[in-house]
């Protein structure tokens, strides 16, 4: 019994089903009308894929090459992801459909072939239609190829998904003019798929086809050609990606609508020389700022970033490269560092007998920021385009004991969100007081006069925005005094 199947078209971002033909062809009849013969000897799909990707490279001989700053971005493990609505907002959603009823046994509509192999099909004739089935067992990037066509051959390649109720859905179509190679790449969910090949022109021709399936992918795939580059927004992009095979090449395109200063930093400290990076200015002007990772770019500048596997290294899909690309941080609009809201604060009159811990600061010790156990901090930044500076690193540096004569700070590092805000919480450790200072403290608590014997440490905090002169603290006043209140022993209550 033949099945009537309706094809459907996948539109990016949503599913919209359109009938391609009211009487769709019976796919289990497609091969019976043709005399083509499948050669079961498989070839190397990796080499075919590599040849195709190489042929798709954009012409850059007359374009400006950009030498990126090679540094370490110090991205915490918790940040090894794409910031929502910034770096990833233009990334294609993987192809997925509601699962079919598992109670119905699946019967492929066409003969099943293995993935990861290159097959030869002989005897292809004009107007012939050829179908083969393959299976994907986990979320993966698939790359379907149809290559090595004779000069007089012109094929069209479509990848179909077998969906619920025996409906077929188009994952992607390639119909290059003449005998050019056909290529369909997509991120798909587990399921059953088909090569659907149509001969626009052929005379007893021979073609080769196959599909690679790779589950070791990052969130930017598929972006294996300049034409399918991940389109980066004009915000600060923190790209964290991997190369999933020896033939994988990742492309990213950054376009500048208005002239500005941008940052370009590449971090491969996790595995030096694991990847090959190439930055090309396809249009506009990119002028580097000496001894920094800042660049001045003109309106309309397009920058293409290419990341490839270094053939001198073994492929390791678990290793990740990091690239920062986007407007430079230009200003800090606000900052705050505070202790707990219920801190009974020490007054200047109660601490002025001690010297100021800030070199060059006023005499007498005044503790601007005071905390028992925790500090909460927040910073807001804007970029060179006047927009919130997302994905910018900010460090709160603090040392609660400067009376030992040495600045030995701890660091709390955070990255700004889409509003340009970075925030964090620091636990000082109330039992970790070192050179504890003592004073008599008087405070009014619930309308009572309370006298304390208070022990505290004195230190300093400052805020640093790496790669900029922005922050809190500098040459004249190195930072803000910090009081870590360790003990408050009640002496009397009046």
N, C-alpha and C positions, 0 to 999 in steps of 0.2 A: 504494500500500500504506500503510495507516494504522499508526501506531506506538502501542503501549501504553506509557504513561509513568506513572511513579510519582512522586508529589510527596513531598517530605521537609521536615521542619521544622528550622530552624536554632535551636539553643539557645545563648544567650550563653556564650562561653568554650569551647564544645565542639560537636561535631556529633552529633546524635542523630536517626537517621532513623526516621520513623514513617509508616506507610501512612495516607494520608487516605481512600483508598477502594481496595478491591481492584481494581475496574474503573474506573481513572481515565479521564476523558473524553479523546476524541481531539481534541487541540487544533486540528488542521487542519480539523475539522468545525465549530468553534465559531461562526464567522461565517455559515455557510451557512444556518442556521435563522432568521436575523434579517434585517431589512430596513434596518438602520442604514446610513447613508451617511457616509463620512469627508470632511470639508471640508479640502481640501489647502491652503487659505489659512491661514498660520500667524500667530499673535499673539505678544505679548510674554510669555514665561514669566518674565522678570525681574520684571515688574510684578506678575504673579500670585503669584510667590514672596514679593515684598515685602509684598503685601497680606495674605498668609497669616501671615507671621511677625509682622506688626504686630498681627494679631487674636489672636495667642497670648500676648501680653505679660500678665504677671500684674498684678493690681490692686494698685497701690502708693500710691494716694492717701492711705490712712490708715496708711502705713508710714513709719518713720523713714528719712530720707535721710542717708547717711554721706558726709562730705567727706573724700576720701582725701588722703594726703600725696603731693604730686607731687615726686619727687626723682629722682636718678640712682643706679641700683643698681650701676653699674660691673661688669657681668657680663662676664668674659672670653669671647672667641669660643668657646673650648673648652667653655664651660658653657652655651651657647645650646641647651639641650636639657632634657628633663624628667628629673629625678633618678629613677632606678629605684626602684620600690616605695614612692615617696612621692607626688609630684605625679601620677604617671601610673597609680597602681595600680588606679584605678577606670575607666580609659578602655576603651571598647569595642574589642575586637579586630576588624579589618576582615574582611568576609565573603570567604572564600576556600575553594576546593576544589581537589582534584587536577585537573590539566589533562587534557583529553580527548586521545585519540590524534590527533595532527596528520595522520596518514595518511588519515583519513576526512574527506572534504569536508563542510563544515558547510552544512546546509540549514535555514533558519529555519522554525519551525512556523507562524509567522504573518507577515503582511505587515510589511515593515521600514519604520520611520519614522526621521526625523532626531532627534537630541538637540538641546536648546537651543531648541525651538520649542513653541508651544502650539497644539494641534489641536482642531478642533471636530468632534464626532460627533453627527449628527442621527438621529432616528428610533429612539431607544433605548426598548426595551419591557421591562416587568416580566419577571423571570426570564431576561432575555437575558444572555449572557456574551460579552465582547468581548476580543480578544487582539491585541496588536501587539508587534513585536520591535524592540529597539534594541541597539547595540553600544557597549561601553566598551573603549577601546584602551590605557589605562594606569590604574594605581592612582588612584582618584578618589573624591570624595564625590558621590554621586548624590542628587538630590532629585526624587522623582516626585510630581506633583500631579494631582488631579482636582477641578476647581473649577467655579463658576458653574452649580450645579444649580438647577433650578426648585424651588419650594416643595414640590411633590408628588413630587419625585424623591429617591431614597435609594440611593446607590451604595456599593459596597465595592471598594477598590483593593488588589491584591496585586502585589508585584514578585517575579518568579521568575527564577532563574538556570538556564540550560541547562547541566547538568553532564555528567560522563562517562557513557557508555552511555545517552545520551538521557534521563537522569533530570532531573527538575525539583526545584529547591530553593527554599524560601521565603526571600527576603531580608527582607521585612517586609510587614505588612498594616495597613491603616487602614480601620476600619469605624465612622465616627462616626455618631451618631444623626441621622436626618432628612437634610436637605440640606446639612449641614455639610461644609466642604471636607475632602478626604482627602489625607493627606500621608505619604510614606514617605521617610526619609532614612537612608543607610547609607554606610559606606566599603567599597568593593568593589575586587576585582582585575580585570584585563582579562578580558573574556569577553562572552557573549551573554545578554541579559536580555529580559524580557517585562513589559509592562503586562497584567495580568489583571483585568478589570473586570466586576463582577457587579451586576446591577440588582435590588436588593431591592424597589424600587418605581419605576415609570416608566410614562408613557403618551405614547408618541411624543415623548420628551424630547430635549433638546439638552444635551450636557455638553462641557466642555473638559478636556483632559489634556495632559501633556507631562513632560519630565524635563530637568533641568539636570545637567551633568557638569562637575566642577571638579577638576583635578589639583593645583592650587596650595593644598594644605591643610596644616594643622598636625596634630600627634599627638592633639589633643583632639577632633577632629571624629568624628561629628556631634554638635554641641551648639548647635543653632540656635534652640531654643525653651527657655523655662523648664522645660518638662516633660522635656527631654532634656539638662538641664544636666550638665556634668562634675562629678561628686561629688568634692570635695576632701577628703582625709583631714585629721586634726587636727594633723599635723606641719606644719612650715614648708614651704609650697609656693612654689616659684619657677616661675611660669607664664610660658612663652615661646611666644607664639602670633602668628598673623597673621589678617587679614581677607581672605578669598579672593575677594570680589566686592562690588559696591555693595550687594547685598541681604543679605550675610552678617552675622549677629549671633551673637556667642559668649556663652554663659552658663556661669557657674560657681557652684556652691552649696557654701558652707562652713558646717558645723554644729558647734556647740560642745556637747560632752557635759557638761563641767564648767567652771565659771566660771574665767576666767584673763585675763591680759593678752596681747593679740595685737598684731602689727604689720601694717599695711596700707600698702604703698608702691607707687605706680604710676610706672613709668619709660617715658616716650615720648621720651627725649632723642634717639633715632635719627632721629625725624621729629616735631617738636613739632606738636601739634594734628592729627595724622594720624587719630586715633581719638577717639571719644566714650566716656567711661567713666561708668557709673552704679552706685553701691553703695547697696543698700537692705537695711535690717534687717527681715526678714519677721517675726521674732519676737524676744523677749528685749530686752535693753538693751545699747547700745554707747555708752560714754562716752569721748570723746577726752581724751588727756593733752595739756595745752597745749604748743604749740611742739615737738611730737614727732610721730612716726608710730606711737605706742603708743596702744592703746585698751583699756579695761577692759570685758569682756563678761560677761554672766551666763549661768548654766546654761541650755541649751536655745536659745541664740541661733542664728538662721539668717541668714546674710548672702548675698545674691544679687548677683553681679557681672555686669554687662552691658557688653560691648564692641561698639561698632558703628563703621562707617565714617563719617568726617566728610564730608558731602556737598560741603563747600567745598574738599576736596582730591581729587586724582586717586587712584584705587585703585592701590596698589602692593603686590602680594602678597609681594614680597621683603623688605619692611620688617616688623620684629617689635616688638610691645609686650612689656613685661615687668611682671609684677605679683608682689610678695611678699605672701603672706597666710598667717598662721599664728602660733603662740605666740611671744611675745617671748623672747629669750635672757635667762635669769635668772642663770646662774652658770657659772663656769669651774671644772671639777673637776680638770683637770690641764693642764700645759704643759711643754714641753721644747724647748731649742735647743742643739744640740751640733755640734762640729766632728768631724773624722775620728777614728776610734777609736785611730789610731796616732800622734796628736799628742804630741810631746815637749814637755810643758808648761813654761811659764815660771813660776817661783815668785815670791811677793811680794817676797822678799829681792832678787830680780834686777830688779825693775821699780819698787821703792818710791822710787827717786831721782827719778822723774817725777811731776808733779802729777796728781791724780785728774781724769779727764775729765768726771765727773759733777758738775754744779753742786750745791753743798750737800752733796756726799758726803764721806766720810772722807778725810783727807789720805793722800797716797801712792797710787800706781797699782797696783791689783790687777785682773788680767784674768780675770774669772769664766769667760767662754766663750772658748775659743781654737780656731782653725782654720787649716789650711794654705790650703785652696782652696774647701772646701764646708761649708755649714751645712745640717743637716737639722733641721726643726722640726715640732712637732705640738701640737695643742691639742684639748681635749675640752670640749664645752659641753652644758648642759642647758637646757630651756626652762621657761616659767612653770608648766607642768603636771608638771614633774619628769621629763620624758621627754628622750631625746637630741634636741638641737636640730639638725635637718637643714636644709640649704640656708642656713646662716648664713655671712655673709662674715666672714673673719678676715684681718688684715693683719699680717705681720711687717715692721716698719720697721727698717732698719739703716743705719749710717754707719760706715765703718771708719777715718775720719779726722776726729777732733774737735779735733785740735790746731790746726786752722786757725781755730778759734773759731766755727764755724758748723755748725748741725745741718741737714744736707742729705741726708735719708734716701732710700734706694731702698726700694721696696715689693714684697714678695712676697705676692700675694693668693691665697687658697684658700677653698673652700666646704666646709662640713661635710657628711659623708656621713650615711647612715641611723643610724650609731652616734653621731652628734654630733661626729665627729672630722674635723678639717682638718689637712692635712699638706703639706709642701712641701720643696723642695731649692733652695738658693741657691748659685750659683757666684760666689765673691768675686773670682777672678782673681788668681792668685798673682803675676803680673807687673805688677799694677796698684797696687803700693805707692806712696804719695805722699810724705808727710813721714816717712820711715822713721827710727825710733828704733833705737838699738843698745844691747846689753848683753852682758855675759859670762855665759854660762849653763853650769851644770854638771848633768849628768844621768847616770844609770847605765843603760847599754844592754847587754844580754847580759852582765851581771856585769863590765862594764868602765866605768871612770869616763871620761866623754867631756866635754871642754870645748869649747863652741861660741862663736863670735861670731855672735849672733843679731840679725837686723834685723826690726822689726815695726812695724805701725801700730796705733793704739789708737782705738777708737770705742765704739759703744753699739748695742744693739738693744732694741726694745720690741714688745709685741704689743697690737694694737688690735682691738676688736670694735665696728665702726661702729654708732652708735645706742645704745650702752650705755656704762656707766662701767667695764666689765670690761676686763681686760687685764693686762699686766705693764708696770709703769712708771706714774708718776703725779706729782702736784705735789711730794711730798717727795723721792722718788728717781725721777728721770725714766726710768730704764731699767737695763739690765744691761751692764756693761763687756764689750767685745768686743776680743779681740786677734787681729789678722790677721798670722800669722807668715809673713814673706816669704822670709827666708834663714836658714839655719843652717850656718855654715862651721865645720868641725871644726878646732880649734886643737891639741888633743892627745888622746891615748887612753892611759889607764893601766890 
